Amino acid sequence: MSPSPRLRWSVAALMAALSLQGEGAATEAPPVRAAARVDLQRYAGDWSEVARFPNRFQRRCVGEVRARYTIRTDGRLDVLNQCRTKNGSIDARGVARVVDAVSSAKLKVRFAPAAFSLLPVVWGDYWILGVAEDYSWAVVGSPDRNYLWILARTPELPPPAFAAAIAVARANGFNTAGLVGTDAARPR
């Protein structure tokens, strides 16, 4: 007795799905790599956002997106994110902690109240993927590639610097076509 057409189709579909799964695994991007070493003393200070992947927590930001990182005495960083909205501006205050002491490039950031610090879910990955030799620009992202920011010390980033930052993101498997430019900090 031969198998029914429906069973043959189901087996064929299963085999096709399994072969596609294998192909997808072979073409998967390698893991995201943080910068080999970041000097947090030099990284601290003011940054302007040049471009980012759209995300839910910045959906009201229409321009002038800035971040300030200040090193605390306990080794953590105070984080102040600001942006202009249609109706004024908003601030988000948080704290970052280093999770890779060798490179200082992998951090976890929390914007939830300190009372929730023990909950892992309130800490988000903040990996510094690359930084200019003179710390004039930086590329920040998450290891799952859902978040990406290009930051600069000034609101405008010259084309060669922007191209270098994009190259860092692409080398880490980010689809940079999804980047949106920040209106007051477009690359020039």
SERO-4910 file (N, C-alpha, C, O; in steps of 0.05 Angstrom, whole numbers):
BEGIN
 pado doro    nc1    nc2    nc3   cac1   cac2   cac3    cc1    cc2    cc3    oc1    oc2    oc3
  Met    A     17    -23      0      0      0      0     18     25      0     36     27     17
  Ser    A     13     43    -18     30     67    -20     18     89     -2     -6     89      3
  Pro    A     35    107      8     25    128     26      6    147     10      8    150    -14
  Ser    A    -12    158     25    -32    176     13    -18    201      2      4    208     12
  Pro    A    -30    215    -17    -18    240    -27    -14    260     -5      5    275     -5
  Arg    A    -33    261     13    -31    280     35     -7    275     53      7    293     61
  Leu    A     -2    249     59     21    242     75     47    247     60     66    257     72
  Arg    A     48    241     34     72    247     18     77    277     18    100    285     21
  Trp    A     56    293     15     60    322     15     70    332     42     88    349     43
  Ser    A     59    321     64     68    329     91     97    322     95    112    338    106
  Val    A    105    298     87    133    290     90    151    308     73    172    316     82
  Ala    A    142    314     49    158    331     31    161    359     43    182    371     42
  Ala    A    139    369     54    139    396     66    158    396     90    173    415     94
  Leu    A    157    375    106    174    373    130    203    372    121    220    386    133
  Met    A    210    357    101    237    355     91    247    382     80    270    390     85
  Ala    A    230    395     66    237    422     55    242    441     77    261    457     77
  Ala    A    225    441     98    228    459    120    255    453    135    269    472    142
  Leu    A    261    428    139    286    421    152    310    429    136    330    438    147
  Ser    A    308    426    109    331    434     93    335    464     93    357    474     93
  Leu    A    312    479     93    314    509     94    325    517    121    341    537    122
  Gln    A    318    503    142    328    510    169    358    507    169    372    524    180
  Gly    A    368    486    157    397    482    156    411    503    139    433    513    147
  Glu    A    398    511    117    410    533    101    410    559    116    430    574    115
  Gly    A    389    565    131    388    590    146    410    590    167    422    611    172
  Ala    A    415    568    180    435    567    200    463    572    188    480    585    200
  Ala    A    467    562    163    493    566    150    497    595    143    520    603    142
  Thr    A    476    610    137    479    638    128    475    658    151    475    682    146
  Glu    A    470    648    175    466    666    197    491    683    201    514    674    198
  Ala    A    487    708    209    509    726    215    524    716    240    512    705    258
  Pro    A    550    721    240    565    713    264    556    730    288    543    751    284
  Pro    A    563    722    312    554    738    336    565    766    335    586    772    324
  Val    A    550    784    346    558    812    348    583    813    366    585    800    387
  Arg    A    602    830    358    627    833    373    629    862    384    627    881    369
  Ala    A    633    864    409    637    890    421    666    899    415    683    883    407
  Ala    A    671    924    418    698    935    414    718    920    432    710    911    454
  Ala    A    743    917    424    763    903    439    769    917    466    774    904    486
  Arg    A    768    943    465    775    959    489    763    986    487    766   1000    467
  Val    A    749    995    508    738   1022    509    748   1035    535    746   1024    557
  Asp    A    759   1059    532    767   1075    555    743   1091    564    736   1111    552
  Leu    A    730   1083    585    705   1096    594    710   1125    603    691   1141    602
  Gln    A    734   1131    612    740   1159    618    737   1177    593    727   1199    594
  Arg    A    747   1166    571    745   1181    546    717   1179    534    708   1198    520
  Tyr    A    703   1157    539    676   1154    528    656   1172    543    637   1181    530
  Ala    A    660   1176    568    642   1192    584    640   1220    571    658   1230    557
  Gly    A    617   1233    577    613   1260    566    588   1261    550    570   1244    552
  Asp    A    587   1281    532    563   1286    516    565   1275    488    586   1276    476
  Trp    A    543   1263    479    541   1252    452    515   1261    439    495   1266    453
  Ser    A    516   1265    413    492   1270    397    486   1245    381    504   1232    371
  Glu    A    460   1239    379    452   1216    363    452   1225    334    440   1246    327
  Val    A    465   1210    316    465   1216    288    444   1199    274    430   1208    256
  Ala    A    442   1174    282    423   1155    270    416   1133    290    432   1128    308
  Arg    A    394   1120    285    385   1098    303    366   1079    288    354   1087    268
  Phe    A    363   1055    299    341   1038    291    317   1049    306    319   1056    330
  Pro    A    294   1051    293    270   1059    307    265   1040    331    269   1016    329
  Asn    A    256   1052    353    249   1035    377    227   1048    392    221   1072    388
  Arg    A    214   1033    409    190   1042    423    195   1065    443    179   1083    446
  Phe    A    218   1064    456    223   1084    477    232   1111    466    235   1130    481
  Gln    A    238   1113    440    245   1139    428    224   1147    407    229   1165    391
  Arg    A    201   1135    408    181   1141    388    171   1170    388    162   1180    367
  Arg    A    173   1183    411    164   1212    412    186   1231    405    181   1255    401
  Cys    A    211   1221    402    233   1239    396    232   1248    366    230   1231    349
  Val    A    234   1274    362    233   1284    335    260   1297    327    264   1304    304
  Gly    A    278   1301    346    304   1313    340    320   1319    365    311   1315    387
  Glu    A    344   1329    360    362   1337    382    364   1316    403    360   1321    427
  Val    A    370   1292    395    373   1269    413    402   1269    424    421   1269    409
  Arg    A    404   1270    450    430   1272    463    432   1252    486    412   1244    498
  Ala    A    457   1245    492    462   1228    515    486   1239    530    505   1249    518
  Arg    A    485   1237    556    508   1245    573    514   1221    592    497   1211    605
  Tyr    A    540   1213    592    549   1192    609    569   1203    629    588   1217    621
  Thr    A    564   1198    654    581   1209    676    590   1185    693    573   1170    703
  Ile    A    616   1182    696    626   1160    713    622   1166    742    629   1188    751
  Arg    A    611   1147    756    606   1150    785    630   1139    801    647   1125    790
  Thr    A    631   1145    827    652   1135    844    651   1105    847    672   1093    853
  Asp    A    628   1093    843    626   1063    846    632   1049    819    629   1024    818
  Gly    A    641   1063    799    648   1051    774    626   1050    753    631   1044    730
  Arg    A    602   1054    762    579   1054    744    578   1081    730    593   1100    736
  Leu    A    560   1083    710    556   1109    696    528   1118    700    509   1103    698
  Asp    A    525   1144    705    499   1156    704    493   1162    675    511   1171    660
  Val    A    469   1158    667    461   1162    639    438   1182    639    418   1179    654
  Leu    A    441   1202    622    419   1221    618    414   1223    588    431   1232    573
  Asn    A    391   1213    579    383   1215    551    362   1237    549    344   1239    565
  Gln    A    365   1253    528    346   1275    524    339   1277    494    355   1269    477
  Cys    A    315   1287    489    307   1292    461    285   1312    460    271   1318    479
  Arg    A    284   1324    436    262   1343    431    238   1328    420    241   1309    404
  Thr    A    214   1335    430    189   1323    421    172   1345    408    181   1368    408
  Lys    A    150   1338    397    131   1358    386    123   1378    407    117   1401    400
  Asn    A    121   1369    432    111   1387    453    131   1395    473    124   1402    496
  Gly    A    156   1395    467    177   1403    486    201   1384    485    212   1379    464
  Ser    A    208   1374    508    230   1355    509    224   1334    531    208   1338    549
  Ile    A    239   1312    530    237   1292    551    265   1284    559    284   1284    543
  Asp    A    267   1276    584    292   1266    595    287   1237    606    266   1231    616
  Ala    A    307   1220    603    306   1194    615    333   1190    630    354   1192    618
  Arg    A    331   1185    656    354   1181    672    358   1151    679    338   1137    685
  Gly    A    382   1142    676    388   1114    682    415   1110    693    430   1129    699
  Val    A    423   1085    695    449   1078    705    459   1055    688    444   1037    680
  Ala    A    485   1054    683    498   1033    667    519   1019    685    533   1033    700
  Arg    A    522    993    681    543    978    695    558    962    675    547    952    655
  Val    A    584    960    679    601    945    661    598    916    667    598    908    690
  Val    A    594    900    646    591    871    650    615    855    638    617    831    641
  Asp    A    633    869    625    658    857    615    681    876    622    687    895    608
  Ala    A    694    870    645    715    887    655    740    887    638    756    906    639
  Val    A    743    867    621    767    866    604    765    887    582    785    902    578
  Ser    A    742    890    569    740    909    547    726    935    555    730    956    543
  Ser    A    710    934    576    692    957    584    673    965    562    662    986    563
  Ala    A    669    947    542    652    953    519    624    942    522    606    950    507
  Lys    A    620    923    540    594    911    544    583    921    570    593    917    592
  Leu    A    560    935    568    547    946    591    518    937    592    507    928    572
  Lys    A    506    940    615    478    936    619    467    963    629    480    976    646
  Val    A    445    972    618    433    998    625    405    994    637    390    977    627
  Arg    A    399   1009    658    373   1008    670    362   1036    672    375   1054    682
  Phe    A    336   1039    664    322   1064    667    299   1061    687    286   1081    693
  Ala    A    294   1037    696    274   1032    716    284   1042    743    308   1045    747
  Pro    A    266   1047    762    274   1056    789    293   1036    802    292   1012    796
  Ala    A    311   1046    819    331   1029    832    319   1006    847    332    985    850
  Ala    A    294   1009    857    281    987    872    279    962    855    275    940    866
  Phe    A    280    965    828    277    942    810    304    931    801    304    913    783
  Ser    A    326    940    812    352    933    803    358    903    803    374    893    786
  Leu    A    345    888    821    351    860    822    337    843    801    342    820    797
  Leu    A    318    856    786    304    842    765    320    844    739    324    866    728
  Pro    A    329    821    729    346    822    704    331    836    680    344    847    663
  Val    A    305    834    680    290    844    657    292    875    654    287    885    632
  Val    A    299    889    675    301    918    673    328    927    663    332    951    658
  Trp    A    347    909    660    373    916    649    375    909    620    371    886    612
  Gly    A    382    928    603    384    923    574    413    923    566    430    937    577
  Asp    A    419    908    545    446    907    534    452    932    520    437    943    504
  Tyr    A    476    942    526    487    967    513    516    960    507    534    963    524
  Trp    A    521    951    482    547    944    474    559    966    457    547    974    437
  Ile    A    583    974    463    598    993    447    612    976    426    631    962    432
  Leu    A    603    978    401    613    961    380    638    972    367    655    957    357
  Gly    A    640    998    367    664   1011    356    664   1040    364    644   1052    370
  Val    A    688   1051    365    692   1079    373    715   1090    357    735   1076    354
  Ala    A    713   1114    348    735   1127    333    759   1129    352    757   1130    376
  Glu    A    783   1128    339    807   1130    355    808   1155    373    819   1154    395
  Asp    A    796   1177    363    796   1201    379    770   1204    395    764   1226    406
  Tyr    A    753   1184    396    728   1183    410    709   1205    400    693   1216    415
  Ser    A    710   1211    374    692   1230    362    665   1218    353    646   1232    349
  Trp    A    665   1192    349    640   1178    343    641   1150    355    662   1139    362
  Ala    A    617   1138    358    615   1111    369    591   1097    357    571   1110    348
  Val    A    592   1071    356    570   1054    347    562   1037    371    579   1023    382
  Val    A    537   1038    378    526   1023    401    503   1006    391    487   1014    375
  Gly    A    502    981    401    480    963    393    476    942    414    487    942    435
  Ser    A    458    924    407    452    901    424    460    875    410    459    874    385
  Pro    A    467    855    426    476    830    413    454    816    397    461    798    381
  Asp    A    429    823    401    407    811    385    402    827    360    384    820    344
  Arg    A    416    848    356    415    866    332    388    881    330    381    890    309
  Asn    A    373    883    352    348    898    352    352    928    356    335    944    349
  Tyr    A    374    935    368    380    963    374    407    971    362    426    956    362
  Leu    A    407    996    351    432   1006    339    431   1036    340    411   1049    333
  Trp    A    453   1049    349    455   1078    349    483   1085    338    502   1071    343
  Ile    A    483   1107    323    509   1119    316    509   1146    330    491   1163    327
  Leu    A    530   1150    346    533   1174    363    557   1190    354    576   1178    344
  Ala    A    557   1216    359    579   1233    353    581   1254    375    562   1261    388
  Arg    A    605   1265    377    609   1287    397    596   1313    388    592   1331    405
  Thr    A    591   1316    363    578   1340    352    553   1331    337    551   1308    329
  Pro    A    535   1350    333    510   1343    319    513   1334    290    496   1322    279
  Glu    A    536   1341    278    541   1334    250    565   1315    249    585   1320    262
  Leu    A    563   1295    232    584   1275    229    594   1276    200    577   1272    182
  Pro    A    619   1282    195    629   1283    167    625   1256    153    626   1235    166
  Pro    A    621   1257    126    616   1232    112    637   1210    116    629   1187    119
  Pro    A    663   1215    117    682   1193    122    678   1180    150    680   1156    152
  Ala    A    672   1196    169    667   1185    196    641   1169    197    640   1148    209
  Phe    A    621   1180    184    595   1165    182    599   1138    168    588   1118    177
  Ala    A    614   1139    146    619   1114    131    635   1094    149    629   1070    147
  Ala    A    653   1103    165    668   1085    183    650   1073    204    652   1050    211
  Ala    A    632   1089    215    613   1079    235    594   1058    222    588   1038    234
  Ile    A    584   1064    198    567   1045    184    582   1019    179    571    997    182
  Ala    A    608   1021    172    624    997    167    625    979    192    625    955    191
  Val    A    628    992    216    628    977    241    602    962    245    602    939    252
  Ala    A    580    976    240    553    963    243    550    940    224    541    919    232
  Arg    A    557    944    199    554    923    179    572    899    185    564    876    181
  Ala    A    596    904    194    615    883    201    603    866    224    611    842    227
  Asn    A    585    877    239    572    862    261    545    851    253    530    841    270
  Gly    A    539    851    227    515    838    217    489    855    219    468    844    215
  Phe    A    492    881    225    468    898    226    460    906    198    477    913    181
  Asn    A    434    906    193    423    916    168    419    946    170    399    955    181
  Thr    A    439    961    161    439    990    165    418   1004    148    414   1028    152
  Ala    A    404    990    130    382   1002    115    360   1011    134    344   1028    127
  Gly    A    358    999    158    337   1006    177    343   1030    194    327   1038    210
  Leu    A    367   1042    190    374   1066    206    357   1090    197    352   1093    173
  Val    A    349   1106    216    337   1132    211    355   1153    222    365   1151    244
  Gly    A    358   1174    206    375   1197    215    361   1214    235    336   1218    233
  Thr    A    376   1224    254    364   1243    273    363   1270    260    383   1279    249
  Asp    A    341   1283    262    336   1307    246    356   1330    251    362   1345    233
  Ala    A    365   1333    276    384   1355    281    413   1345    280    431   1360    286
  Ala    A    417   1320    271    444   1310    271    449   1292    246    460   1270    249
  Arg    A    440   1301    224    443   1285    200    473   1285    191    487   1305    194
  Pro    A    482   1262    181    510   1262    171    513   1281    148    495   1283    131
  Arg    A    535   1295    147    540   1315    126    561   1305    107    568   1319     87
***
